[in-house]
């Protein structure tokens, strides 16, 4: 009995111990499960409702902008219809006229800015084009008319004959902040309707890419992927508003390397408005020589604060001199916009026209002051120049129609007579006073409007044909 009692006691104690141990581990496991559920939530990968709210969402911006960005295709005919004219061949070359016509094509992008078919693109996209075609995102195709070009900002305005088109709304490039998200929309490598994302990397960049005397370069820099074919496409913010026109990349290979550049939309708006109203961009100038203010220059000139843009010289009779700005002044603001380098200042002034008055905040010595400046054009006055006047000024001549007696003597039906020659492109190619221009290419010339139209339509060069009063026929080649 003693042995049986001992065995029963041991069995009882063993069973109790087993139950206690099992309960202990059960509690530990339950606590672990609770900890796991609290700290490591799990969900299906496709459950959008569980997406954190702070993750950027580009779907709406892409949807808004894709239909407003077009594919721009340009054609250039290598053969020019010149008959057997040896002077034409001298200027344009003399290809085998029996060879099939070769029409190289180029590709870029454009942004629809109005429902009635106005489209902004880069000047370099269409500069050498004889024909411009536009393909919409819905695959409709149109032939585009070039309304105007501005090489100094690398912008061009096209028009297609259509109504009710989707368009991209203007944003405000002044409000763009470094570090915010942006989308590049375009047609890289002819991959139509492509959207890439990046951030605003910098503003006010001058990359010295525009080979123009009065070029404005104040690019928005992004790291959104931009490649050949993106030129002329849209840079939009996360609301789908247009903040820039993609224009250039910095690359050793010719393809995207992390640095792309867009023309600020506030410049685009002004250029478009000028081309629509005047047919020519109205450029305004302060009339100063500027330098970026850095530590070395500040130390040399005894300037305490390294802010603003340094005025190192004045143009005689220019807007700044007339307003009382002096050499050694530092321009801090244009209106309310702070400027800290030359591109930023040029961008701000580039939004105004000759005759506009702007308020400049300058630092002179230890004090700041505000000076109102009436801006002038490159000729030193405040006149606005229409396209016909701009062409005449560029050519450097005055024109008038020949009288009937002159036409009869030379046996011509039309023409435009070159009167007073001054410094300009006609003098540079050897045209003299009295020369009557009868044709530019295959276009008959009767007026300054015809001359302007010929300049507007030609993209590679002009063959100018005409007569001198003594009856001698002459040809001149003028590159564009």
Secondary structure, DSSP 8 states (H G I E B T S, - for coil): -HHHHHHHHHHHHHHHHHHHHHHHHHHHHHHHHHHHHHHS----TT-GGGS-TTS---HHHHHHHHTTEEEEEEEEES----TT-HHHHHHH----TTS---EEEEEEEEEE-STT-EEEEEHHHHTT-SEEEEE-TT--EEE-EEEEEETTTTEEEEE-S-SS-----B--GGG--TT-EEEEEE-GGG--SEEEEEEEEEEEE-------TT----EEEE-S---TT-TT-EEE-TT--EEEEEEEE--SSSS-SS-EEEEEHHHHHHHHHHHHHHSS----B--EEEEE--HHHHHHHT-SS--SEEEEEE-TT-HHHHHT--TT-EEEEETTEE--SHHHHHHHHTTS-TT-EEEEEEEETTEEEEEEEE-B-TTSS-----HHHHHHHHHTEEEE---HHHHHHHT-S--EEEEEE-SSHHHHTT--TT-EEEEETTEE--SHHHHHHHHHH-SSEEEEEEE-TTS-EEEEEEE-
